[in-house]
Amino acid sequence: MYRATLKKLNKSYRFWISVALGAAIAISVSAAETEYRFIVKKGDTLSLYFSMLGFNNKTLSNVLSSSNNNKDLNSLVIGQTLSIGVDKNKQFEFLSYNVKQDRWVNVDNSGNYFIANKNKKNNLKSIETKTITINSSLSYDAKKANVDPLIVDTIVRVFSWKVNFKRDLMKGDKFIIIGSNNKNPMALIFKSKSTNIALFSYKDRYGNVDYYDSSGLSVRSSFLSAPLNYKRISSKFQKSRYHPILKEWRPHRAVDYTAKKGTPVYSTADGFIKLARRNGGLGNVVYIKHGNDHLTVYAHLSKFAKGLKTNKKVKKGEVIGYVGSTGNSTGPHLHYEIRYKGERKDPLKYNIPEQRKINPIDLAVFKKRAKNILNSL
């Protein structure tokens, strides 16, 4: 049946039907497990969409009969948006249809009956929203606001790329959680006196959920392939290396880049300075925290960049210091480490997660969804 339907539809719509059948651009949202977005094409009907999602005629009848105002669903307007939420049991959860620019028809499955309403904005009232207001600490105030600890973990994981939780959180700051009934809410918003950060969940075609800003860029930073312009690699990551100064065999869980003294050293990704000082055999060293899991180390520096200090936010490519030979070093070079959850990784082989972008095919729908969420607040 689907194959026959595909033949009748144009190339553009074939993508959308493949979305419904294969969940290729399923978007993680609210109370529903998955939300499917459709742009109405010529010949489309609600019955067609329901059939593609595997809903029976009884479900269709319940939706249409939930209100006398649902006549708009009998004649869909070409170019308008229709969203259908599906729960984890593959059952109908909600429907939201954009009748006109400022008018929506919404139907929600309460479990026992279907509730319909019509309003001037996309209906987000059925989506649970909670706010954590910082008075003491994130964990304490989240518990007070009855926010699931799994969501708190998501907040820390996501916002660690943008917010220094030890320094930036102030009394009165707020975390707004939209769709707070699973560990990956529909949207997370941080508001302070100086900053507003809004991030929206998105599930890619491989089932990976991440958070993106309203332009479609993921919250995580990408990493530079190397932290400086170097002459050569003098020592690679290895389990056992003879130390030229200590005169003993020991692991070398870093990469040494040879370069002239004074060569600028760059932060390989966005992050926060965890430490910047002289530290034993590492000499002048900088530790940078990237998100919740990654840490990079830059050692034997001749000096630090001006203004560099603990907790300072740095950008990818920002100068943090200059090549030197301080500490246990036989000549000018940079000792560089990457750590993931405390474990040292080989910088030349470790597959660092890159900054993701919303699939261009999905971007317009994603942006509209983000705008609707912000407008509903």
C-alpha positions, -999 to 999 in steps of 0.1 A, spaced: 0 0 0 28 24 9 47 17 -23 16 25 -43 11 57 -24 47 67 -30 43 65 -67 15 91 -66 34 116 -46 60 141 -58 97 139 -50 94 164 -21 67 145 -4 85 112 -7 109 125 19 82 132 43 65 98 39 99 82 44 101 102 76 69 87 89 77 52 79 114 51 91 114 79 117 143 94 98 139 129 113 120 121 145 123 150 169 125 143 207 97 163 224 75 168 253 51 141 266 54 122 233 82 98 226 85 111 190 70 140 171 64 139 133 61 171 114 44 173 80 42 202 55 8 196 38 10 189 1 -17 186 -26 -39 156 -20 -28 150 16 -54 141 42 -53 133 79 -63 98 71 -32 94 50 -9 106 78 -26 83 103 -23 54 80 15 60 75 19 61 113 0 29 118 -31 43 136 -64 26 130 -97 42 119 -110 43 154 -82 66 165 -89 88 135 -126 89 144 -118 98 180 -97 127 169 -122 141 144 -151 137 168 -133 153 198 -148 187 189 -172 203 165 -145 227 157 -123 200 141 -137 206 106 -104 222 97 -89 187 99 -111 175 72 -96 198 46 -59 205 52 -45 236 37 -15 232 14 17 246 29 5 245 65 22 225 93 7 195 111 25 177 140 16 143 154 30 130 186 35 92 191 41 77 226 65 49 234 38 23 227 34 37 192 0 51 201 -15 85 193 -4 111 218 -13 145 204 -20 165 172 -13 201 165 -24 217 132 -15 252 120 -47 263 104 -35 298 97 -4 318 108 -18 326 142 -44 298 147 -39 262 157 -61 232 163 -48 209 191 -60 174 201 -45 156 231 -50 120 242 -58 120 279 -58 82 281 -96 79 285 -108 104 260 -95 130 235 -94 167 243 -95 193 216 -91 231 216 -84 259 193 -61 288 201 -39 315 186 -6 298 195 7 263 193 -6 246 223 22 239 248 -1 238 279 -2 200 278 36 200 280 48 200 316 71 230 323 91 234 354 115 261 366 145 258 389 152 291 406 187 292 421 188 302 457 212 277 472 226 252 446 214 236 414 209 201 430 192 215 461 169 239 442 161 212 416 150 188 443 129 216 459 112 222 424 106 184 421 128 180 391 140 145 383 177 140 390 181 126 355 171 159 341 195 177 364 223 154 349 212 165 314 213 202 324 248 198 338 259 178 307 244 203 282 251 236 298 287 228 310 298 239 275 282 273 281 280 278 319 306 275 346 285 260 374 311 269 400 314 306 391 285 317 369 254 306 389 239 335 409 209 338 432 178 344 411 191 326 379 166 302 364 166 270 344 133 265 325 125 229 316 100 223 289 87 188 286 100 177 320 87 141 320 118 124 306 156 128 309 158 147 276 133 175 278 119 193 247 139 225 256 162 238 282 165 275 289 190 293 312 182 328 322 205 351 343 209 389 345 234 389 317 227 357 297 198 339 280 207 305 265 179 285 249 186 249 237 163 225 220 164 187 218 167 169 184 169 132 176 188 125 145 182 96 120 205 73 140 185 79 173 211 102 189 196 130 210 215 162 214 208 199 222 210 227 196 206 264 196 179 280 176 202 283 145 207 245 145 242 242 159 248 217 187 259 230 221 292 211 221 323 227 205 344 210 179 381 205 186 412 217 167 434 189 154 464 204 171 469 232 197 497 250 178 517 254 146 546 229 153 577 217 136 574 180 144 561 155 169 590 146 192 572 120 213 539 102 208 514 87 232 529 54 244 527 29 273 564 30 280 590 57 272 625 63 285 624 97 302 654 118 293 656 136 326 642 111 351 663 83 335 635 57 338 609 40 318 574 53 323 542 58 304 539 89 282 501 96 279 504 127 258 519 141 226 549 164 226 550 190 198 584 206 191 582 244 183 602 275 188 600 292 222 573 318 222 551 300 197 514 307 206 494 278 221 457 277 214 428 262 233 416 233 211 379 238 220 355 261 239 359 256 276 367 270 311 402 273 326 404 248 355 440 256 364 468 279 352 500 279 372 534 263 377 529 226 386 560 205 393 575 186 364 548 200 340 562 235 345 538 262 336 506 243 328 470 251 317 441 227 323 409 235 303 375 218 310 354 212 279 318 203 287 312 177 314 335 150 301 366 164 284 398 180 298 429 192 279 463 199 293 490 222 280 524 220 297 560 234 298 547 268 287 572 298 288 544 320 300 506 323 301 484 346 279 476 379 295 445 378 317 444 340 319 430 328 352 410 300 368 373 298 357 378 322 327 359 312 296 380 306 265 370 300 229 384 274 205 415 289 189 421 315 217 457 319 228 463 306 263 501 306 265 534 303 247 558 274 240 586 270 265 607 245 284 597 249 320 595 219 344 611 186 334 619 195 298 651 192 276 640 218 251 611 240 238 580 219 232 544 216 242 532 186 262 495 181 252 469 158 268 433 149 262 413 133 290 378 118 287 361 113 321 395 113 337 411 88 313 440 99 291 434 94 254 459 95 225 453 129 209 464 116 175 439 88 175 411 97 198 379 104 179 367 135 195 329 142 190 325 171 165 300 199 168 268 186 151 245 205 129 208 199 122 203 180 89 195 208 63 163 190 53 151 192 89 164 227 97 133 248 87 110 226 108 135 227 137 137 265 137 99 269 135 95 245 164 121 264 185 104 297 176 70 283 187 85 272 220 100 306 227 68 324 217 48 302 241 68 314 272 
